[in-house]
């Protein structure tokens, strides 16, 4: 583990101890984390699905081929039941999917920002 990772974890260690014996606080934290993880990943997936769909239909082609290939690869990884950590393992099996989607999202973020702008203009013209 890198030094900065150790410092980061150490900084949260004392705060984490507050949750150790407080079931109510721990429950609230888990609900927040669950909501954030599901919402964030789902929102990213939806955006990737939409841009791929619009590209496939020919509505939106203002994206480099390299980026659309990365998006398609991320979607393929997501739907594949056999990947780095099989999806049949509860919770853990989805972590690698979320990681890959996050990586794809970061790699094509500027393209996605342009797509969002285009999509907003398209909706405002309807």
ZADO-1210 file (C-alpha; in nm, 4 decimals, padded with zeros to 6 digits):
<atoms>
<atom x="00.0000" y="00.0000" z="00.0000" code="UNK" pos="1"/>
<atom x="00.1331" y="00.3434" z="-00.0944" code="UNK" pos="2"/>
<atom x="00.2134" y="00.6062" z="00.1696" code="UNK" pos="3"/>
<atom x="-00.0685" y="00.8364" z="00.0635" code="UNK" pos="4"/>
<atom x="-00.3154" y="00.5480" z="00.0859" code="UNK" pos="5"/>
<atom x="-00.1954" y="00.4665" z="00.4371" code="UNK" pos="6"/>
<atom x="-00.2315" y="00.8315" z="00.5430" code="UNK" pos="7"/>
<atom x="-00.5777" y="00.8455" z="00.3917" code="UNK" pos="8"/>
<atom x="-00.6916" y="00.5332" z="00.5754" code="UNK" pos="9"/>
<atom x="-00.5313" y="00.6493" z="00.9006" code="UNK" pos="10"/>
<atom x="-00.7195" y="00.9791" z="00.8817" code="UNK" pos="11"/>
<atom x="-01.0500" y="00.7927" z="00.8725" code="UNK" pos="12"/>
<atom x="-00.9587" y="00.5375" z="01.1371" code="UNK" pos="13"/>
<atom x="-01.0538" y="00.7518" z="01.4381" code="UNK" pos="14"/>
<atom x="-01.3749" y="00.8647" z="01.2723" code="UNK" pos="15"/>
<atom x="-01.4579" y="00.5041" z="01.1846" code="UNK" pos="16"/>
<atom x="-01.4285" y="00.4023" z="01.5489" code="UNK" pos="17"/>
<atom x="-01.7346" y="00.6193" z="01.6213" code="UNK" pos="18"/>
<atom x="-01.9419" y="00.3788" z="01.4104" code="UNK" pos="19"/>
<atom x="-01.8026" y="00.0627" z="01.5624" code="UNK" pos="20"/>
<atom x="-02.0408" y="00.0368" z="01.8578" code="UNK" pos="21"/>
<atom x="-02.3216" y="00.2661" z="01.7456" code="UNK" pos="22"/>
<atom x="-02.5722" y="00.0563" z="01.5511" code="UNK" pos="23"/>
<atom x="-02.7898" y="00.3527" z="01.4573" code="UNK" pos="24"/>
<atom x="-02.4964" y="00.5521" z="01.3264" code="UNK" pos="25"/>
<atom x="-02.3621" y="00.2473" z="01.1434" code="UNK" pos="26"/>
<atom x="-02.7020" y="00.1779" z="00.9885" code="UNK" pos="27"/>
<atom x="-02.7327" y="00.5369" z="00.8659" code="UNK" pos="28"/>
<atom x="-02.3849" y="00.5205" z="00.7158" code="UNK" pos="29"/>
<atom x="-02.4631" y="00.1960" z="00.5352" code="UNK" pos="30"/>
<atom x="-02.7852" y="00.3374" z="00.3925" code="UNK" pos="31"/>
<atom x="-02.6028" y="00.6460" z="00.2664" code="UNK" pos="32"/>
<atom x="-02.3227" y="00.4390" z="00.1159" code="UNK" pos="33"/>
<atom x="-02.5644" y="00.1965" z="-00.0465" code="UNK" pos="34"/>
<atom x="-02.7724" y="00.4753" z="-00.1944" code="UNK" pos="35"/>
<atom x="-02.4665" y="00.6573" z="-00.3233" code="UNK" pos="36"/>
<atom x="-02.3043" y="00.3495" z="-00.4734" code="UNK" pos="37"/>
<atom x="-02.6147" y="00.2278" z="-00.6487" code="UNK" pos="38"/>
<atom x="-02.7218" y="00.5726" z="-00.7628" code="UNK" pos="39"/>
<atom x="-02.3797" y="00.6799" z="-00.8830" code="UNK" pos="40"/>
<atom x="-02.3009" y="00.3619" z="-01.0722" code="UNK" pos="41"/>
<atom x="-02.6517" y="00.3364" z="-01.2143" code="UNK" pos="42"/>
<atom x="-02.6417" y="00.6979" z="-01.3323" code="UNK" pos="43"/>
<atom x="-02.3068" y="00.6402" z="-01.5033" code="UNK" pos="44"/>
<atom x="-02.4297" y="00.3217" z="-01.6650" code="UNK" pos="45"/>
<atom x="-02.7404" y="00.4942" z="-01.7957" code="UNK" pos="46"/>
<atom x="-02.5311" y="00.7677" z="-01.9537" code="UNK" pos="47"/>
<atom x="-02.3060" y="00.5098" z="-02.1189" code="UNK" pos="48"/>
<atom x="-02.6115" y="00.3170" z="-02.2425" code="UNK" pos="49"/>
<atom x="-02.7667" y="00.6337" z="-02.3843" code="UNK" pos="50"/>
<atom x="-02.4593" y="00.7534" z="-02.5698" code="UNK" pos="51"/>
<atom x="-02.4068" y="00.4052" z="-02.7134" code="UNK" pos="52"/>
<atom x="-02.7716" y="00.3885" z="-02.8186" code="UNK" pos="53"/>
<atom x="-02.7592" y="00.7318" z="-02.9803" code="UNK" pos="54"/>
<atom x="-02.4345" y="00.6422" z="-03.1558" code="UNK" pos="55"/>
<atom x="-02.5791" y="00.3131" z="-03.2806" code="UNK" pos="56"/>
<atom x="-02.8924" y="00.4839" z="-03.4145" code="UNK" pos="57"/>
<atom x="-02.6802" y="00.7467" z="-03.5866" code="UNK" pos="58"/>
<atom x="-02.8267" y="01.0333" z="-03.3834" code="UNK" pos="59"/>
<atom x="-02.4930" y="01.1177" z="-03.2210" code="UNK" pos="60"/>
<atom x="-02.1581" y="01.0568" z="-03.3849" code="UNK" pos="61"/>
<atom x="-01.9547" y="01.3428" z="-03.2379" code="UNK" pos="62"/>
<atom x="-01.7397" y="01.1090" z="-03.0313" code="UNK" pos="63"/>
<atom x="-01.4023" y="00.9576" z="-03.1172" code="UNK" pos="64"/>
<atom x="-01.4177" y="00.5923" z="-03.2206" code="UNK" pos="65"/>
<atom x="-01.1662" y="00.5131" z="-02.9461" code="UNK" pos="66"/>
<atom x="-01.4083" y="00.6498" z="-02.6853" code="UNK" pos="67"/>
<atom x="-01.7134" y="00.4660" z="-02.8171" code="UNK" pos="68"/>
<atom x="-01.5082" y="00.1456" z="-02.8276" code="UNK" pos="69"/>
<atom x="-01.4122" y="00.1983" z="-02.4642" code="UNK" pos="70"/>
<atom x="-01.7789" y="00.2538" z="-02.3754" code="UNK" pos="71"/>
<atom x="-01.8861" y="-00.0611" z="-02.5589" code="UNK" pos="72"/>
<atom x="-01.6072" y="-00.2556" z="-02.3891" code="UNK" pos="73"/>
<atom x="-01.7227" y="-00.1317" z="-02.0490" code="UNK" pos="74"/>
<atom x="-02.0811" y="-00.2337" z="-02.1221" code="UNK" pos="75"/>
<atom x="-01.9649" y="-00.5749" z="-02.2423" code="UNK" pos="76"/>
<atom x="-01.7660" y="-00.6203" z="-01.9225" code="UNK" pos="77"/>
<atom x="-02.0652" y="-00.5137" z="-01.7154" code="UNK" pos="78"/>
<atom x="-02.3078" y="-00.7605" z="-01.8741" code="UNK" pos="79"/>
<atom x="-02.0622" y="-01.0505" z="-01.8746" code="UNK" pos="80"/>
<atom x="-02.1244" y="-01.2872" z="-01.5823" code="UNK" pos="81"/>
<atom x="-01.7657" y="-01.4095" z="-01.6097" code="UNK" pos="82"/>
<atom x="-01.5129" y="-01.1367" z="-01.5404" code="UNK" pos="83"/>
<atom x="-01.2339" y="-01.0634" z="-01.2920" code="UNK" pos="84"/>
<atom x="-01.4648" y="-01.1368" z="-00.9991" code="UNK" pos="85"/>
<atom x="-01.7656" y="-01.3412" z="-01.0994" code="UNK" pos="86"/>
<atom x="-02.1002" y="-01.1674" z="-01.0494" code="UNK" pos="87"/>
<atom x="-02.2339" y="-01.4765" z="-00.8752" code="UNK" pos="88"/>
<atom x="-02.0400" y="-01.3784" z="-00.5631" code="UNK" pos="89"/>
<atom x="-02.2800" y="-01.1459" z="-00.3790" code="UNK" pos="90"/>
<atom x="-02.1723" y="-00.7804" z="-00.3525" code="UNK" pos="91"/>
<atom x="-01.8032" y="-00.8437" z="-00.4242" code="UNK" pos="92"/>
<atom x="-01.8889" y="-00.9695" z="-00.7711" code="UNK" pos="93"/>
<atom x="-02.0259" y="-00.6299" z="-00.8645" code="UNK" pos="94"/>
<atom x="-01.7332" y="-00.4295" z="-00.7301" code="UNK" pos="95"/>
<atom x="-01.5127" y="-00.5006" z="-01.0287" code="UNK" pos="96"/>
<atom x="-01.7991" y="-00.4026" z="-01.2601" code="UNK" pos="97"/>
<atom x="-01.8376" y="-00.0718" z="-01.0773" code="UNK" pos="98"/>
<atom x="-01.4622" y="-00.0191" z="-01.0940" code="UNK" pos="99"/>
<atom x="-01.4513" y="-00.0784" z="-01.4689" code="UNK" pos="100"/>
<atom x="-01.7521" y="00.1477" z="-01.5300" code="UNK" pos="101"/>
<atom x="-01.5850" y="00.4174" z="-01.3195" code="UNK" pos="102"/>
<atom x="-01.2632" y="00.3786" z="-01.5171" code="UNK" pos="103"/>
<atom x="-01.4448" y="00.4021" z="-01.8502" code="UNK" pos="104"/>
<atom x="-01.6397" y="00.7016" z="-01.7256" code="UNK" pos="105"/>
<atom x="-01.3203" y="00.8832" z="-01.6248" code="UNK" pos="106"/>
<atom x="-01.1465" y="00.8006" z="-01.9527" code="UNK" pos="107"/>
<atom x="-01.4287" y="00.9404" z="-02.1669" code="UNK" pos="108"/>
<atom x="-01.5535" y="01.2120" z="-01.9307" code="UNK" pos="109"/>
<atom x="-01.4875" y="01.4991" z="-02.1718" code="UNK" pos="110"/>
<atom x="-01.6753" y="01.3150" z="-02.4472" code="UNK" pos="111"/>
<atom x="-01.9621" y="01.2484" z="-02.2075" code="UNK" pos="112"/>
<atom x="-01.9757" y="01.6163" z="-02.1106" code="UNK" pos="113"/>
<atom x="-02.0137" y="01.7090" z="-02.4781" code="UNK" pos="114"/>
<atom x="-02.2791" y="01.4419" z="-02.5185" code="UNK" pos="115"/>
<atom x="-02.4746" y="01.5771" z="-02.2212" code="UNK" pos="116"/>
<atom x="-02.4673" y="01.9258" z="-02.3752" code="UNK" pos="117"/>
<atom x="-02.5889" y="01.7852" z="-02.7070" code="UNK" pos="118"/>
<atom x="-02.8622" y="01.5869" z="-02.5327" code="UNK" pos="119"/>
<atom x="-02.9843" y="01.8942" z="-02.3437" code="UNK" pos="120"/>
<atom x="-03.0005" y="02.0936" z="-02.6674" code="UNK" pos="121"/>
<atom x="-03.1891" y="01.8093" z="-02.8346" code="UNK" pos="122"/>
<atom x="-03.4480" y="01.8034" z="-02.5551" code="UNK" pos="123"/>
<atom x="-03.4866" y="02.1808" z="-02.5529" code="UNK" pos="124"/>
<atom x="-03.5639" y="02.1781" z="-02.9262" code="UNK" pos="125"/>
<atom x="-03.8436" y="01.9234" z="-02.8889" code="UNK" pos="126"/>
</atoms>
